[in-house]
Amino acid sequence: MKFKKSFLKVAGAAMVAGLATAAPAAAAVELPCTTAKLIVPWGPGGGTSVIFGIFEQAIQASDAKVKIKVVTVPGQGGALGAKEAAAAKPDGCTLFAIHQHMVVNYINGVTDFNWDEFEPVALLTDTPEIIGAGSHVEYSDLEGMLAAAKASPGDIPTGVSMGATSHFLWLMLGAKTGTDFAYVPFQGGTAGRVTGLLNGTIDLGGINMAAARTQRGDGGLKAFAIAAEERSDLIPDVPTLKELGIDMNYSLTRGIMLPKGTPKEIVDFWASVFKGPTEDADFVAQQAAKGTAVLYKGPAEYAEWWEETSAEFLDAAKKIKVGRFQ
Amino acid sequence: MNLFSSLGLAAPELFTITTMALMMAGTFAGLLAGAIPGFTIAMAVVLVLPFTFAMSPVQGLATMIAVYVGGLSGGLMSGILTGIPGTPSSVATTFDGYPLAKSGKPGLALGIGVWSSFFGGVIASVVLMLVAPQLAMIGLEFQPVDFFALVIFALTVTASLAGDQMLKGLIGALFGLLIATVGSDVVFGLPRFTFGVESASKGFAFLPVLVGLFAFSRLLGDVRDPENAVKRLGGDEAHAVHIDYVLSAKMVISRWVNVVRSSLLGVFIGVLPAAGSTISNILAYDQAKKASKEPETFGKGAIDGIIAPESANNATAGGALIVMMALGLPGDIMTAIMLGALLVHDVIPSPSFISDEPKIAYSIFLAFFVANFMMLFLQSITLRGFVLITKVKMYMLTAVILFYCALGIFALNNIAYDMWTLFVFGVLGFVMRALGFPVVPIVLGVVLGNIAEVRLSQVFARGDGLEAFLTRPWALFFLLLSVFSILFPFYQKHLGKPGWTTYFVPMLLIVMAGPVFMMPGVIRPVIAGLMLAAGIVQLITRLRNGQSGPEKI
C-alpha cells in the first residue's frame, strides 16, 4: 500500500512534468477491450448518469481508440458501485464515475475504503447543491428556515439519502449554523426528493439546477441558497450561502477513477480521452444547461484535490461526530 | 392551448417516414423481447436507449414508447402458449390463457389477448390525452403512509386470489418480504442476512428470483414426467392453429364492460407511483373474476380472464406515462428509463411540462396511440410464427427457454451469482408449487418488500404516528380494502347460503365511503355520498328479504 501511494505521487509528478508529451504516449496504449465499462454508482436518470451519458456520446463521436459505455450500479448511496469498481481488474477496461460520495460512504462506514482505493484519472465537472424546500413551508428564505429549525430542533422533515452526500449537506450546514433536522430516508437521488417536496412528505431537501429552474417557476418548490462560490446565471436571484453569512460551499464534483494498480500509461490515456470533450464549446454548453460547470484537472491535480477534499470532510465529520467518528 | 391544437402541433413532428419506421422497428423489438421469457420489457428498453441518443427528442421517445408497448403485448404470446409469462406484466394472462390454449384453442386465446391489448392501449391513450393533468394530481397526493398501505393491499389481494389456499398465499407473501430483506438495508445500506457472503450484499436481484420462481420451477414441473416431456405443447393438432381475428374481436367487443373496467383500472394503477403493470394485471384479473357471473370458469380458460389482464397491462403504460411526464416520477422500471431518455434530450419533466412543451408531450401521447396500432399489425404477422412454438416437443422448448432465461439474466448484470440465484429459486419454486404454495404472492413480496420498507421508514422518520394509517384517506382506503380482500375468499365460499355474506357488498360500499369522503375536493366526497346511499339501500332491502340477491361487486 505504502509503495503504491508513493508510486502514485511519483507518477503524478511525472505526469505534470510531461503533460505535453502525455497525449502521444497515451495513444500507444493497448487495452484488452474496445469498449470500457464506466460504472456509475447511481440509477439511470440521476445527475451522474446524465452527465456521463453526455460524455459517453462525446467520446463515441471522438476518434478515441477505446470508447466507453455507462453501466449504472445503484445502491447503498454509491457504495455498491464503488465496491464493484474497486474489485475490478486494473486493466483500464473498468472506469468509475465518482464524486464526494466516496468520502461520505467511508465516514458512514458503508465502505471500509476511501478514495485512495482508486487511481485518480481526471476531475471533470462541478455541480453546486441548492438548498430547496417545498412550497408548503411558511418561511421563504434561509433566515426563516434556520429560525424554524432552531425553534424546533430535529423536527423539520428533510429528505436525504442516509449516509450519502445529500445527508452530509445538512449535517455540515447544521454544524455551521447550530441546527438539526429530522432526516427522512429517500431513494432515487434528487428526483425522489423533489417528489417528496412537491407532495409535502418532506419540507426541505437538496435539489439540483433542473428542479430549481422548472419547479420554482411553477410554484412547487422554493430555493433558499446555492452552496457555491458565485451565483448561477441560470437562477440569478438565488443567493449563495456565503452571501448569507455561512462560510460553506458544497457541490458535487465529478470525476473518473480507475482501480488501484492500473498502469500509469492507461491512467494517462483515459485522462486524455476525457480531456477532449471538456475543450469543446458545445459540450460545455450542454453540461451548463444542466447546471453543471465543466472543469478539467489531470491525474496529479485530481489526486491533490482528493487529498484536500477528503481531509476537509473527515475534519467536519470528526467535529460533528457522525458515522465512524461517533 | 386545447387538445386539438396541441395534437396538430405534434402530428407533423411524429408522422414522418423515419419516425414511423423507427417506431415499427421498436414495436417489433419489444414484441420479440416480451415474447421470450426472461427477457423483460425493461431490458428491451435499456438496450434501445443508446440508439435513441442520436435521434431528436420526439423520435427517440416515440421509439422507446414503441418498444414499451410492443413488450407489454409480447408477453402474452409466451404466457398463453407456454404458461410462462414473458414479462411480469402478463402473469395473470397465464391463469386462463394457458388452460384455454391447452384445451385446444390456442388461436382463440391469442386472438383475444391481442385484441384486449389493443383496446386497453387505445382506451388508455384517449384517457391519457383527456385527463392527464387531473390524474397526475392524484398520484401526487400519495404520502409514504399511503404507499405502505397500498403495498399491504397489493399483497393481501394476491394472497386472496389463491382462493382456498389463502393462508398459503399469505405465507408466500411474507416469505417474499423475507427474501427482499436479504442484502443491504434500504435506508443505511448496511448488510443484513448475508452470512458474510460478499455477493449476497447486493441482495437477490429481482429478475433472477422472478424467472426462477415462475419459469424455472414450471419448466422443471413440465419435464418431471418423461411421457409429458416428449409431448407436443399444443397437442398433435397444433399445426391446425388458426387465429380467427374477426371472431376473437367480436368476443372481446361483446365483453366491452370488462375491457373498459380493466383498462381504467390499469390507467389508475399506472398513475400510482411504483405500482405498475406487474400489479395491475393481477388486480384487473381479480376484479373480472369478482364481476363475472361464472367465476368458477376462471383458471380453466375463461375468456374474461384473458381480457382483463391484457387490457389492464397495456393501459397501465398510459397511466405510468402521465405521472412520468407530469412529475418526472417513474411509475415503474420502464418509465424510469424513459425519464433518463427525456433528460438526455434536455427535456425536464415537471407539472407544467405538458403545457410548456406541448409538442413533445403530445407527441408522446400520439406515439403511444399509434404504437398500439403497430402492435396489432405486427402481432397479426408474427403471431403465426409464434404459434409454431406449440409444435415443438416439450423437452426441447424447455431447454431453449431455460437457455434464454439464463442468458437474459446473465446479460442484465454480467454476474454469475445471478445465475445461481435463478437456479436456487427455480428449485425453491418447484418445491413450493409441489407443496401447494402459489408463487405470485412470493414474487410480489420480493418486488414490494423494499418499497414497503423505505416508505415505512419514511413514515417513522417524519414522526407520523401509527394513527396516520387511520387519518390519511388513501391509507385508510387501502387498509380497509385489504380487510375486505382477506374476507373475500370466505365470502365466495359461503355465497348463496344465508348468513353474513348477504351483507358483504352493502357493508363494503358503506365502509369504503368513509375514506373516500375524507379525500380533498368536491367530487370524491360526493361519490362517497352516493356509495353510502347505495350501500344503505342494498342493506335495507336485504335485511327485509333476509336472503341474498344476485351478487355483484
Interface residues (C-beta under 8 A of the other chain):
Chain A: G43 P44 G45 S49 V50 G53 I54 Q57 K69 G75 Q76 G77 A79 L80 K83 N108 V110 D155 P157 M162 G163 A182 Y183 V184 P185 F186 Q187 A191 V194 T195 L198 N199 G200 T201 I202 A210 A211 R213 T214 Q215 G217 D218 G220 Q286 A289 K290
Chain B: V46 P50 F53 L140 E141 F142 Q143 P144 S184 V186 V187 F188 G189 L190 S201 K202 P273 L327 G328 L329 P330 A336 I337 L339 G340 L343 V344 D346 I348 S350 P351 S352 F353 V454 S457 Q458 A461 R462 G463
